[in-house]
Amino acid sequence: MERADETDHTARPGQGPMPGALLGPPPKRTWGHRLRTYFLTGIVVAGPLTVTAAVTWWVINLVDAWVKPLIPATYLPETYLNYPIPGFGLIVALFGLTLLGFLTANLVGRSLISYGEMLLGRMPVVRGLYRGVKQVFETLFSQSSTSFKTVGLVQFPSPGMWSIVFMSTPPQGNVAERLPGPHEHIAVFLPCTPNPTTGFFFYLPRKDVIELSISVEDGAKLIMSAGLIQPEGQKKLAALAAAAHPGKDAPATGDVAA
């Protein structure tokens, strides 16, 4: 006779097979799987911190290399100390730029800037370069600028194929007058993968753009990673931590690390 406490996995009339008969007991997580999960979690935590620190250190050293040669040796800390102070050139650059902006805000500063721009306007090659660079900086750092604050989808390069775009401003002036059709147009920038600084710029009807409720930063991550980093990609870190905990249910390691 069969023991009474054993589970009967046979199918009964009118019922499908019992779940235990198909799935069986859950697989046990070995120490090898746990160590691998711990290692991947460590990479996810330490990797961004290491890259951020390295880039920050590189920027500090780069600014120091530009600014320190312009400062007299009398005012450099390493003249009186036995070791250099990293970031001193960056502090001087920030102070100098702030002071320059303060001086430009008054009448004398604006007069000097206007006189300098007038001199640059008389130089054939430098004139076009200066005006173009100035427009780019004014657009990027303008506090009232609304460029590239919305992410959208457009059908490109052919119908049925959707691409991520950054929506800019509506066309103005002669461009708006020459665009055909009664629909309202919008300027969009379609960046390339994995380098989002290159791409395509074009106008199209606003009705052909599907706006997304994600930030420009998340859209840039999605493009640079070729779709590997989704807007909700930060949840993977929590999934890795949950998988590393031996007392909780978690998704398979291979699924999390993919």
HUJO-V587817 format. One record per residue. N is the residue number from 1. RES is the residue in one small letter. NEAR is the number of other ideal C-beta (glycine too) atoms within 10 Angstrom. Layout:
# HUJO-V587817
((N RES NEAR) (N RES NEAR))
This chain:
# HUJO-V587817
((1 m 3) (2 e 6) (3 r 5) (4 a 5) (5 d 5) (6 e 7) (7 t 7) (8 d 10) (9 h 12) (10 t 8) (11 a 11) (12 r 9) (13 p 4) (14 g 5) (15 q 8) (16 g 9) (17 p 11) (18 m 14) (19 p 9) (20 g 11) (21 a 13) (22 l 9) (23 l 8) (24 g 9) (25 p 6) (26 p 7) (27 p 8) (28 k 6) (29 r 15) (30 t 9) (31 w 8) (32 g 8) (33 h 16) (34 r 15) (35 l 11) (36 r 16) (37 t 22) (38 y 14) (39 f 12) (40 l 17) (41 t 19) (42 g 12) (43 i 13) (44 v 16) (45 v 13) (46 a 10) (47 g 10) (48 p 11) (49 l 9) (50 t 11) (51 v 10) (52 t 10) (53 a 10) (54 a 10) (55 v 10) (56 t 11) (57 w 12) (58 w 10) (59 v 12) (60 i 16) (61 n 14) (62 l 12) (63 v 18) (64 d 20) (65 a 10) (66 w 12) (67 v 17) (68 k 16) (69 p 8) (70 l 10) (71 i 12) (72 p 7) (73 a 8) (74 t 7) (75 y 9) (76 l 16) (77 p 10) (78 e 12) (79 t 9) (80 y 7) (81 l 9) (82 n 5) (83 y 7) (84 p 13) (85 i 12) (86 p 11) (87 g 16) (88 f 19) (89 g 23) (90 l 17) (91 i 14) (92 v 18) (93 a 16) (94 l 13) (95 f 10) (96 g 12) (97 l 10) (98 t 10) (99 l 10) (100 l 12) (101 g 10) (102 f 10) (103 l 13) (104 t 12) (105 a 9) (106 n 9) (107 l 7) (108 v 9) (109 g 14) (110 r 12) (111 s 10) (112 l 12) (113 i 13) (114 s 9) (115 y 9) (116 g 11) (117 e 13) (118 m 9) (119 l 10) (120 l 13) (121 g 12) (122 r 8) (123 m 11) (124 p 6) (125 v 7) (126 v 12) (127 r 14) (128 g 11) (129 l 11) (130 y 15) (131 r 13) (132 g 10) (133 v 10) (134 k 12) (135 q 10) (136 v 10) (137 f 10) (138 e 10) (139 t 13) (140 l 10) (141 f 8) (142 s 10) (143 q 4) (144 s 4) (145 s 12) (146 t 10) (147 s 15) (148 f 18) (149 k 11) (150 t 20) (151 v 25) (152 g 20) (153 l 14) (154 v 18) (155 q 14) (156 f 16) (157 p 8) (158 s 6) (159 p 7) (160 g 5) (161 m 9) (162 w 12) (163 s 18) (164 i 21) (165 v 29) (166 f 22) (167 m 22) (168 s 18) (169 t 12) (170 p 14) (171 p 16) (172 q 9) (173 g 7) (174 n 8) (175 v 12) (176 a 12) (177 e 8) (178 r 8) (179 l 15) (180 p 6) (181 g 7) (182 p 5) (183 h 12) (184 e 12) (185 h 20) (186 i 21) (187 a 18) (188 v 26) (189 f 15) (190 l 18) (191 p 20) (192 c 13) (193 t 15) (194 p 9) (195 n 10) (196 p 18) (197 t 6) (198 t 8) (199 g 17) (200 f 13) (201 f 12) (202 f 13) (203 y 15) (204 l 17) (205 p 13) (206 r 15) (207 k 10) (208 d 14) (209 v 19) (210 i 12) (211 e 11) (212 l 17) (213 s 8) (214 i 16) (215 s 13) (216 v 14) (217 e 10) (218 d 18) (219 g 21) (220 a 17) (221 k 17) (222 l 21) (223 i 23) (224 m 15) (225 s 13) (226 a 9) (227 g 9) (228 l 10) (229 i 16) (230 q 14) (231 p 15) (232 e 9) (233 g 13) (234 q 11) (235 k 9) (236 k 17) (237 l 14) (238 a 11) (239 a 16) (240 l 22) (241 a 17) (242 a 15) (243 a 25) (244 a 22) (245 h 11) (246 p 10) (247 g 4) (248 k 9) (249 d 8) (250 a 18) (251 p 11) (252 a 12) (253 t 18) (254 g 9) (255 d 11) (256 v 21) (257 a 17) (258 a 8))
